[in-house]
């Protein structure tokens, strides 16, 4: 993965707009965070293969970046903390937010095909 290049990432997000796409969105502070420090509250969220269509995608300029997808009904899907991205061999846009130790904190992925289980 490469660090966010605003223009390139925005172009990629725009390329999926107004299409039925599959979304993977995940946040984590580490499944075992509380085992290393009992003062850490372990929280996370996970959705996979949710089909939606967004009319506008936006990446904010300030790093770490927020990527938002505006739905036709006025709703939003967004991930805060995106630092890296890539397009994989299957044409999926993979975005990740890595913490200061290089560990995954947030992932937002967009694909025209379902993600494997």
C-alpha positions as CSV (number, residue, x, y, z in Angstrom):
1,X,0.0,0.0,0.0
2,X,1.1,3.6,-0.6
3,X,0.4,6.6,1.5
4,X,-2.6,8.7,0.4
5,X,-2.2,10.7,-2.7
6,X,-5.3,12.9,-2.6
7,X,-5.7,13.4,-6.4
8,X,-5.2,9.7,-7.2
9,X,-7.4,8.4,-4.4
10,X,-10.2,10.9,-5.3
11,X,-10.1,9.7,-8.9
12,X,-10.4,6.1,-7.8
13,X,-13.3,6.8,-5.4
14,X,-15.0,8.7,-8.3
15,X,-14.6,5.7,-10.6
16,X,-16.9,3.6,-8.4
17,X,-19.7,6.3,-8.0
18,X,-23.2,5.6,-9.2
19,X,-22.6,1.8,-9.5
20,X,-23.7,-1.0,-7.3
21,X,-20.6,-1.8,-5.2
22,X,-19.7,-4.1,-2.3
23,X,-18.4,-2.4,0.8
24,X,-16.1,-3.7,3.5
25,X,-15.7,-1.4,6.5
26,X,-13.8,-2.4,9.6
27,X,-12.5,-0.6,12.6
28,X,-10.4,-2.1,15.4
29,X,-8.2,-1.2,18.2
30,X,-6.9,-4.7,18.3
31,X,-8.8,-7.8,19.4
32,X,-6.5,-8.2,22.4
33,X,-6.0,-4.6,23.3
34,X,-7.5,-5.0,26.8
35,X,-5.2,-7.9,27.4
36,X,-2.1,-5.6,27.1
37,X,-3.6,-2.7,29.0
38,X,-6.7,-3.2,31.1
39,X,-7.5,0.5,30.8
40,X,-8.0,0.2,27.1
41,X,-11.6,-0.3,26.1
42,X,-11.8,-2.7,23.2
43,X,-14.2,-1.6,20.5
44,X,-14.6,-2.3,16.8
45,X,-17.1,-2.5,13.9
46,X,-17.2,-4.8,10.9
47,X,-19.5,-5.0,7.8
48,X,-18.7,-7.0,4.7
49,X,-20.4,-7.4,1.3
50,X,-23.0,-4.7,1.9
51,X,-24.2,-3.6,-1.5
52,X,-24.8,0.1,-2.0
53,X,-24.6,2.9,-4.5
54,X,-23.0,6.2,-3.6
55,X,-23.5,9.4,-5.7
56,X,-20.5,11.3,-4.3
57,X,-17.3,10.1,-2.7
58,X,-15.0,12.6,-0.9
59,X,-11.6,12.3,0.6
60,X,-10.6,15.1,3.0
61,X,-7.3,16.9,2.6
62,X,-6.1,16.8,6.2
63,X,-4.2,13.6,7.2
64,X,-5.2,11.2,8.5
65,X,-8.0,11.4,5.9
66,X,-11.7,10.9,6.1
67,X,-13.3,9.1,3.2
68,X,-17.0,9.7,2.9
69,X,-19.5,8.1,0.5
70,X,-22.8,10.0,0.2
71,X,-25.8,7.8,-0.6
72,X,-28.8,9.0,-2.7
73,X,-31.1,9.0,0.4
74,X,-28.9,11.5,2.1
75,X,-27.1,8.9,4.3
76,X,-23.3,8.6,4.6
77,X,-20.7,5.9,5.0
78,X,-17.4,7.1,6.1
79,X,-14.1,6.0,7.5
80,X,-11.9,8.3,9.6
81,X,-8.1,7.8,9.8
82,X,-7.3,6.6,6.3
83,X,-3.5,6.7,5.7
84,X,-2.8,4.2,2.8
85,X,-4.5,2.8,-0.3
86,X,-4.0,0.5,-3.2
87,X,-5.9,-1.1,-6.1
88,X,-5.4,-4.8,-5.9
89,X,-5.2,-7.4,-8.8
90,X,-8.9,-7.7,-8.8
91,X,-9.6,-4.0,-9.3
92,X,-10.8,-3.4,-5.7
93,X,-10.0,-0.2,-4.0
94,X,-8.5,-1.0,-0.6
95,X,-8.0,1.9,1.9
96,X,-6.5,1.5,5.4
97,X,-5.7,3.6,8.4
98,X,-2.5,2.4,10.1
99,X,-1.7,3.5,13.6
100,X,1.7,4.8,14.7
101,X,3.0,1.2,15.1
102,X,1.8,0.2,11.6
103,X,-1.2,-1.7,12.9
104,X,-4.6,-1.6,11.2
105,X,-7.1,0.7,12.8
106,X,-9.6,1.2,10.1
107,X,-10.3,-0.3,6.6
108,X,-12.7,0.8,3.9
109,X,-12.8,-1.3,0.7
110,X,-14.8,-0.9,-2.4
111,X,-15.4,-3.6,-5.1
112,X,-17.7,-4.4,-8.0
113,X,-17.6,-8.0,-6.9
114,X,-18.3,-9.6,-3.5
115,X,-15.3,-10.0,-1.1
116,X,-14.4,-13.5,-0.3
117,X,-15.5,-14.8,3.1
